[in-house]
Amino acid sequence: MTVAVVTDSGSDLTPTQLREYKIRQVPLTVAFGDRSYLSPDDLTPEEFWLQLRAPDSPFPHTAAPSAGQFKRAFEEALADGAGGVVCVCLGDKLSATLRSAQIAREMLPDQAIEIVNSQSASLAIGAMAIHGSRLAAEGIPAAGIAERLGQLRDRITLFVALDTLDYLRKGGRISHARAAIGGMLSVKPIITVEDGLVVAAEQPRTRAKARERVIARLTADPVEELHIMYSPPAEVAAFRDEVLARLPGPAPKLVTAQLIGPVVGAHVGPGAYGAVLVLAQ
């Protein structure tokens, strides 16, 4: 019996990736005003960005899944024959999602269920979930997979250039004062995640400088995997090609490029672009 891998929709994995790697996903809720959606089940990334950029659209908010949602996902995986479950979640300093998964595990004390704190978001979670799926296919038990993913986490980083700080501020991920200063200076910040928290890696003053600096950050070291992420109206093809052309060392073993989903998109806003890196060993 193989181990089932579960994640949440903060991972930004596509339906194709979820099917290919046999990963189960628990959706977070995204709300526009009084309209709430399980995302991406009821609201695809494409639909989210159309709604976000519509005139007079309410600011989106997100909410973690309940423990009951995770419990159902775990029970379904076990009922389908899984010998255990590894669940990779949004970082605990960014969302209450991890705590819900931990409570669900406590409801099933006799099962081999491991909860992994990604300490990050978006394709940083997705990359860990994909690796977990590969390890499960090798027959590694849940505890062993969780240990290996903890080691992998130390090799994962991300850098994303934002068009505005407003969405991080309104979503409670950055202070009002910091966002106000950024707005006055026309800053196009480059963010990363350190110790599970969103921080500004650099604060270039123009889009052109932000693009150059985020590419420089992404190509500083050899990488095993490159996961490009973007939100409209950012153009991805030329950005991806330039990053690949400037990467040192051997070509990455895996390259993806995809739209940021509703959960993360509610906090980064339109015009964001960057990548998650799995650094070479």
C-alpha positions as CSV (number, residue, x, y, z in Angstrom):
1,M,0.0,0.0,0.0
2,T,1.4,3.4,-1.0
3,V,1.2,6.6,1.0
4,A,-1.4,9.2,-0.2
5,V,-0.2,12.8,-0.5
6,V,-2.6,15.6,0.4
7,T,-2.1,19.3,0.1
8,D,-4.2,22.5,0.2
9,S,-5.1,24.8,-2.7
10,G,-2.5,27.3,-1.5
11,S,-0.1,25.1,-3.4
12,D,-1.2,26.4,-6.9
13,L,-1.0,23.0,-8.4
14,T,-3.0,22.6,-11.6
15,P,-5.7,19.9,-12.1
16,T,-3.3,18.2,-14.5
17,Q,-0.6,18.1,-11.9
18,L,-2.9,16.8,-9.2
19,R,-4.0,14.0,-11.5
20,E,-0.5,13.2,-12.8
21,Y,1.0,12.9,-9.3
22,K,-2.1,11.5,-7.6
23,I,-2.2,14.4,-5.1
24,R,-5.4,15.1,-3.2
25,Q,-6.3,18.8,-2.6
26,V,-8.3,20.4,0.2
27,P,-9.7,23.8,-0.9
28,L,-9.4,27.1,0.9
29,T,-12.3,29.6,0.7
30,V,-11.9,32.8,-1.3
31,A,-14.6,35.5,-0.8
32,F,-15.5,38.6,-2.8
33,G,-17.8,40.6,-0.5
34,D,-20.6,38.2,0.5
35,R,-19.8,35.7,-2.3
36,S,-17.7,32.8,-1.1
37,Y,-16.1,30.1,-3.2
38,L,-14.2,26.9,-2.5
39,S,-11.1,27.6,-4.5
40,P,-10.3,26.4,-7.1
41,D,-13.3,24.0,-7.0
42,D,-15.8,26.8,-7.5
43,L,-13.5,29.5,-8.8
44,T,-10.7,28.8,-11.2
45,P,-7.6,30.9,-11.4
46,E,-8.7,32.4,-14.7
47,E,-12.2,33.3,-13.2
48,F,-10.5,34.7,-10.1
49,W,-8.3,37.1,-12.0
50,L,-11.2,38.3,-14.2
51,Q,-13.3,39.0,-11.1
52,L,-10.4,40.7,-9.2
53,R,-9.7,43.1,-12.1
54,A,-13.4,43.9,-12.8
55,P,-14.5,47.5,-12.0
56,D,-15.6,48.0,-8.4
57,S,-14.8,44.4,-7.5
58,P,-14.6,43.9,-3.6
59,F,-11.2,43.1,-2.2
60,P,-10.8,39.3,-1.9
61,H,-10.3,37.5,1.4
62,T,-9.3,34.0,2.1
63,A,-10.2,31.5,4.9
64,A,-8.5,28.2,5.9
65,P,-10.2,24.9,5.4
66,S,-11.9,23.3,8.5
67,A,-10.5,20.3,10.3
68,G,-13.5,18.4,9.0
69,Q,-12.4,19.0,5.4
70,F,-9.0,17.6,6.1
71,K,-10.4,14.7,8.0
72,R,-12.7,13.7,5.1
73,A,-9.7,13.9,2.7
74,F,-7.6,11.7,5.0
75,E,-10.4,9.2,5.4
76,E,-11.1,9.0,1.7
77,A,-7.4,8.4,1.0
78,L,-7.3,5.6,3.6
79,A,-10.6,4.1,2.4
80,D,-9.1,4.0,-1.1
81,G,-6.3,1.7,0.2
82,A,-3.5,4.2,1.2
83,G,-1.2,2.8,3.9
84,G,-0.7,6.3,5.3
85,V,-1.1,10.0,4.5
86,V,1.4,12.9,4.2
87,C,-0.2,16.3,4.1
88,V,1.8,19.3,3.0
89,C,0.3,22.7,4.0
90,L,0.6,26.4,3.8
91,G,3.1,27.8,6.3
92,D,1.7,28.1,9.8
93,K,2.7,31.8,10.0
94,L,0.8,32.6,6.9
95,S,-2.5,30.7,7.4
96,A,-4.4,28.6,10.0
97,T,-4.6,25.8,7.4
98,L,-1.8,23.8,9.0
99,R,-3.6,23.8,12.4
100,S,-6.8,22.5,10.8
101,A,-4.8,19.6,9.3
102,Q,-3.2,18.9,12.7
103,I,-6.6,18.8,14.4
104,A,-7.8,16.4,11.7
105,R,-4.9,14.1,12.3
106,E,-5.7,14.1,16.1
107,M,-9.2,12.9,15.2
108,L,-7.6,9.8,13.5
109,P,-5.0,8.8,16.1
110,D,-4.6,5.2,14.9
111,Q,-3.6,6.1,11.4
112,A,-0.2,6.9,9.9
113,I,-0.7,10.6,9.1
114,E,2.1,13.1,8.9
115,I,1.6,16.8,8.6
116,V,4.4,18.8,6.9
117,N,4.7,22.6,7.5
118,S,5.9,24.0,4.1
119,Q,6.8,27.3,5.9
120,S,5.9,28.9,2.6
121,A,3.2,29.2,-0.1
122,S,2.2,28.6,-3.7
123,L,4.5,26.4,-5.8
124,A,6.9,26.0,-2.8
125,I,4.2,23.8,-1.4
126,G,3.5,22.3,-4.8
127,A,7.1,21.3,-5.3
128,M,7.1,19.6,-1.9
129,A,3.9,17.7,-2.7
130,I,5.2,16.5,-6.0
131,H,8.3,15.2,-4.4
132,G,6.2,13.5,-1.7
133,S,4.3,11.8,-4.5
134,R,7.5,10.5,-6.1
135,L,8.7,9.2,-2.8
136,A,5.4,7.5,-2.1
137,A,5.7,5.8,-5.5
138,E,9.0,4.4,-4.3
139,G,7.3,2.7,-1.4
140,I,8.7,5.0,1.3
141,P,6.4,5.1,4.4
142,A,4.7,8.3,5.6
143,A,7.2,9.1,8.4
144,G,10.1,8.7,5.9
145,I,8.5,10.9,3.4
146,A,7.8,13.6,6.0
147,E,11.5,13.5,7.0
148,R,12.7,13.8,3.4
149,L,10.4,16.7,2.7
150,G,11.7,18.5,5.8
151,Q,15.2,18.3,4.3
152,L,13.9,19.4,0.9
153,R,12.3,22.4,2.4
154,D,15.7,23.8,3.2
155,R,16.5,23.9,-0.5
156,I,13.4,25.7,-1.6
157,T,13.2,29.5,-2.0
158,L,11.1,31.9,-3.9
159,F,11.4,35.5,-5.2
160,V,8.4,37.4,-6.6
161,A,8.2,40.9,-7.9
162,L,5.0,42.7,-7.1
163,D,3.3,45.6,-8.8
164,T,1.9,46.9,-5.5
165,L,2.0,46.2,-1.8
166,D,-1.7,47.0,-1.4
167,Y,-2.9,43.4,-1.5
168,L,-0.3,42.2,1.1
169,R,-1.4,45.1,3.3
170,K,-5.1,44.5,3.0
171,G,-4.6,40.8,3.5
172,G,-2.7,41.4,6.7
173,R,0.6,40.1,5.5
174,I,2.5,43.5,5.7
175,S,2.0,46.6,7.8
176,H,0.0,49.6,6.7
177,A,3.0,51.8,7.3
178,R,5.2,49.7,5.1
179,A,2.7,49.6,2.3
180,A,2.1,53.3,2.5
181,I,5.8,54.0,2.2
182,G,6.1,51.7,-0.7
183,G,3.2,53.4,-2.5
184,M,4.7,56.9,-2.0
185,L,8.0,55.8,-3.4
186,S,6.5,53.9,-6.3
187,V,8.3,50.8,-5.1
188,K,8.0,47.6,-7.0
189,P,9.0,45.2,-4.2
190,I,10.6,41.8,-4.6
191,I,9.3,39.5,-1.8
192,T,10.6,36.2,-0.4
193,V,9.7,34.0,2.5
194,E,12.1,33.8,5.5
195,D,11.4,31.8,8.6
196,G,7.8,31.3,7.3
197,L,7.1,35.1,7.0
198,V,6.8,37.3,3.9
199,V,9.6,39.8,3.8
200,A,10.9,42.3,1.2
201,A,14.2,41.1,-0.4
202,E,14.6,44.3,-2.4
203,Q,12.6,47.5,-3.2
204,P,13.4,48.7,-6.7
205,R,11.8,51.9,-7.8
206,T,10.7,50.9,-11.3
207,R,9.2,47.9,-13.1
208,A,12.3,47.6,-15.3
209,K,14.6,47.5,-12.3
210,A,12.4,45.0,-10.5
211,R,12.4,42.7,-13.5
212,E,16.2,42.8,-13.7
213,R,16.7,42.3,-9.9
214,V,14.2,39.4,-9.6
215,I,15.9,37.6,-12.5
216,A,19.3,38.2,-10.9
217,R,18.0,36.7,-7.6
218,L,16.5,33.7,-9.4
219,T,19.7,33.0,-11.4
220,A,22.3,33.4,-8.6
221,D,22.7,29.6,-8.1
222,P,22.2,26.3,-10.0
223,V,18.8,24.8,-9.5
224,E,17.2,21.4,-9.9
225,E,13.7,22.8,-10.5
226,L,12.3,26.1,-11.7
227,H,8.6,26.9,-11.1
228,I,7.7,30.2,-12.7
229,M,4.6,31.9,-11.2
230,Y,2.7,34.9,-12.5
231,S,-0.5,36.9,-12.3
232,P,-2.1,38.8,-15.2
233,P,-1.3,41.1,-16.9
234,A,2.3,39.9,-16.4
235,E,3.8,38.2,-19.5
236,V,5.4,34.9,-18.7
237,A,7.0,33.5,-21.8
238,A,9.8,36.0,-22.3
239,F,10.5,36.1,-18.5
240,R,10.8,32.3,-18.3
241,D,13.1,32.2,-21.3
242,E,15.4,34.9,-19.9
243,V,15.6,33.1,-16.5
244,L,16.4,29.8,-18.2
245,A,19.1,31.5,-20.4
246,R,20.8,33.0,-17.4
247,L,20.7,30.1,-15.0
248,P,24.1,28.7,-14.1
249,G,25.0,25.0,-14.2
250,P,23.1,22.2,-15.8
251,A,19.5,22.8,-17.0
252,P,16.8,22.2,-14.4
253,K,15.3,18.8,-14.3
254,L,11.8,20.2,-14.1
255,V,10.5,23.6,-15.4
256,T,6.9,24.7,-15.0
257,A,5.2,28.0,-15.6
258,Q,1.7,28.7,-14.4
259,L,-0.8,31.2,-13.2
260,I,-0.9,32.1,-9.5
261,G,-4.2,30.7,-8.0
262,P,-6.9,32.5,-6.1
263,V,-5.6,31.8,-2.6
264,V,-2.1,33.3,-3.1
265,G,-3.4,35.7,-5.7
266,A,-5.6,37.4,-3.2
267,H,-2.4,38.5,-1.4
268,V,0.0,39.3,-4.2
269,G,-2.5,41.0,-6.6
270,P,-2.2,41.5,-10.4
271,G,1.1,42.0,-12.3
272,A,3.2,39.7,-10.0
273,Y,5.9,37.4,-11.5
274,G,8.7,35.3,-10.1
275,A,9.5,31.7,-9.3
276,V,10.0,29.0,-6.8
277,L,13.4,27.4,-6.9
278,V,14.6,24.0,-5.7
279,L,18.3,24.6,-5.3
280,A,20.8,22.1,-6.6
281,Q,22.5,19.9,-3.9
